[in-house]
Amino acid sequence: MPIEMRVMMYNDQEIVSALAAFYRKSGRPLTVGQISRYVIHENPAVSVTLAVETIDGEIVEHEISESDLAAAVIMQAIATKVPLPAEAEKRILVLENQVTLVIHKRRNKIDSGRIPGPHIRSAGSRV
């Protein structure tokens, strides 16, 4: 059974941009300021800690869950017109210290051994 798998790796700047857009759109904007720290956590689940330094010098930390991270990355892919199969499984992983969206689609059809091509039917049969 063939498996289709795509891997999309994001750098830190792309993740921060995707998160900012996601939280702004969901009505919970991130703190305005300079990103002072960006940490990717892998255990027990993938998450991100963003530390933002405000204009007043205050450090505000945002703990980003795996589900919010996945939603932000998928929303960013859709916004940039990257085709994502709706029925495919989508997971967030960390590969080479980068947040990665893995799109995994298993084909459910059993190979009949028939060579793909046009379906030919006899003149008297109904489909």
C-alpha positions in Angstrom: 0.0 0.0 0.0 1.7 3.3 -1.1 2.2 6.1 1.4 2.5 9.7 0.5 4.5 11.9 3.0 5.5 15.5 2.8 7.7 17.3 5.2 7.7 21.1 5.6 10.4 22.6 7.8 10.1 26.1 9.3 12.8 28.4 10.5 12.4 30.4 13.8 11.3 33.6 12.0 8.6 31.7 10.0 7.2 30.1 13.2 7.1 33.5 15.0 5.4 35.1 12.1 2.8 32.2 11.8 2.1 32.4 15.5 1.6 36.2 15.5 -0.9 35.9 12.6 -2.7 32.9 14.3 -3.1 34.7 17.6 -4.0 38.0 16.0 -6.7 36.2 13.9 -8.0 34.3 17.0 -8.4 37.6 19.0 -5.5 36.8 21.4 -2.6 38.8 19.9 0.9 38.2 21.2 2.6 40.9 23.3 4.1 43.7 21.2 7.8 44.0 21.5 11.1 42.3 20.6 11.5 38.5 20.8 14.2 38.0 23.3 14.1 34.2 23.5 12.7 31.4 21.4 12.9 27.8 22.7 11.5 24.7 21.1 10.5 21.9 23.6 10.1 18.3 22.4 9.0 16.4 25.6 6.3 15.4 26.4 4.9 17.2 23.3 6.3 19.7 20.9 5.8 23.3 22.2 7.4 26.6 22.0 8.3 29.3 24.6 8.4 32.8 23.3 9.9 35.5 25.5 8.9 39.0 24.4 10.6 42.2 25.8 8.2 45.1 25.8 9.1 48.7 25.3 9.2 49.1 29.1 11.8 46.4 29.4 9.3 43.8 30.9 9.8 40.2 29.7 6.5 38.4 28.9 6.6 34.7 28.2 4.2 32.9 26.0 3.9 29.1 26.2 2.6 27.8 22.9 1.0 24.4 22.9 1.4 21.8 20.2 -2.2 22.3 19.0 -1.8 26.1 18.7 1.6 25.6 16.9 0.0 23.1 14.5 -2.9 25.4 13.8 -0.6 28.4 13.2 1.6 26.5 10.8 -1.4 25.0 8.9 -3.1 28.4 8.7 0.1 29.9 7.4 0.4 27.2 4.7 -3.2 27.8 3.6 -2.6 31.6 3.5 0.4 31.1 1.2 -1.6 28.7 -1.0 0.4 25.6 -0.1 -1.9 22.7 -1.0 -2.7 20.5 2.1 -4.8 17.4 1.6 -7.8 17.6 4.0 -7.9 13.9 4.7 -4.2 13.5 5.4 -2.8 13.2 8.9 -0.8 16.2 10.0 1.7 16.2 12.8 4.2 18.6 14.3 7.7 17.2 14.9 11.1 18.7 15.6 13.7 17.7 13.0 17.2 19.2 13.0 16.0 21.6 15.7 13.3 23.1 13.4 9.6 22.9 13.8 8.4 20.6 11.1 4.9 19.8 9.7 4.6 16.2 8.5 1.8 15.4 6.2 1.1 11.7 5.9 -1.5 10.2 3.6 -2.0 6.4 3.4 -3.8 5.2 0.3 -6.7 2.9 1.4 -7.3 1.3 -2.0 -6.0 -2.3 -2.3 -3.9 -2.8 -5.4 -5.9 -5.0 -7.7 -3.0 -5.6 -10.0 -4.9 -3.9 -12.8 -2.9 -1.4 -14.8 -4.5 2.1 -14.4 -6.1 3.4 -17.5 -9.5 4.2 -19.1 -12.4 2.0 -18.0 -13.8 0.2 -21.0 -17.3 -1.3 -20.8 -19.3 -3.2 -23.4 -22.0 -1.4 -25.3 -24.9 -3.4 -23.6 -23.8 -2.8 -20.0 -24.9 -0.1 -17.6 -22.7 1.5 -15.0 
